[in-house]
Amino acid sequence: MEKRYTVRQAVTLTGVKSYVLRYWEEELDLKINRNEMGHRCYTGYDIQLFLNIKELKRRGLQLRAIKKLIPQITVS
């Protein structure tokens, strides 16, 4: 089974605050899994996606532009 990360672990791994991760999830229509208690549980794939989004933001892209790129950056 694939390793799952808590919100706290995702924050540590990405360097992105939890409220920003939630905001990106909502604005970019990301499908983040939840555990049986309803808490978010991130996969390694999700962590990498957040790191890619963070880099695109650092380069000056707005979320509108990133949303259009999601299908391309989610291809493994």
C-alpha positions in Angstrom: 0.0 0.0 0.0 1.2 3.5 -0.9 2.4 5.7 2.0 0.0 8.4 3.1 1.0 11.7 4.6 -0.9 13.8 7.1 -1.5 17.5 6.6 1.4 18.3 9.0 3.7 16.0 7.1 2.7 17.5 3.8 3.4 21.0 5.2 6.9 19.8 6.2 7.6 18.1 2.9 6.4 21.0 0.7 7.2 24.0 2.8 3.7 25.3 2.0 1.3 26.2 4.8 -1.8 24.1 5.4 -4.3 26.8 4.5 -2.5 27.3 1.2 -2.7 23.5 0.4 -6.4 23.6 1.2 -6.8 26.7 -1.0 -4.9 25.1 -3.9 -7.0 22.0 -3.5 -10.2 24.0 -3.8 -9.1 26.4 -6.5 -7.4 23.8 -8.7 -10.2 21.2 -8.2 -7.6 18.7 -6.8 -9.0 15.4 -5.7 -7.3 14.7 -2.3 -8.2 11.5 -0.6 -9.6 11.4 2.9 -9.3 8.8 5.6 -12.3 7.2 7.4 -12.4 10.1 9.9 -12.6 12.7 7.0 -9.0 14.0 7.4 -7.0 14.7 4.3 -4.3 12.0 3.5 -1.8 12.9 0.9 0.1 10.5 -1.4 3.6 10.9 -2.7 1.9 11.9 -6.0 0.0 14.7 -4.2 3.2 15.9 -2.5 5.0 16.1 -5.9 2.0 17.9 -7.4 2.2 20.5 -4.7 5.9 20.9 -5.2 5.3 21.5 -8.9 2.5 24.0 -8.2 4.8 25.8 -5.7 7.5 26.0 -8.4 5.1 27.4 -11.0 3.9 30.0 -8.5 7.5 30.9 -7.8 8.0 31.5 -11.5 5.1 33.9 -11.5 2.2 31.9 -12.8 -1.3 32.6 -11.5 -3.6 29.8 -10.3 -5.8 30.2 -13.4 -2.8 29.4 -15.6 -1.7 26.5 -13.4 -5.2 25.0 -13.4 -4.9 24.7 -17.2 -1.5 23.1 -16.8 -2.6 20.5 -14.2 -3.4 17.8 -16.8 0.1 18.1 -18.2 2.0 18.2 -14.9 0.0 15.3 -13.5 1.2 12.9 -16.3 3.8 10.7 -14.7 
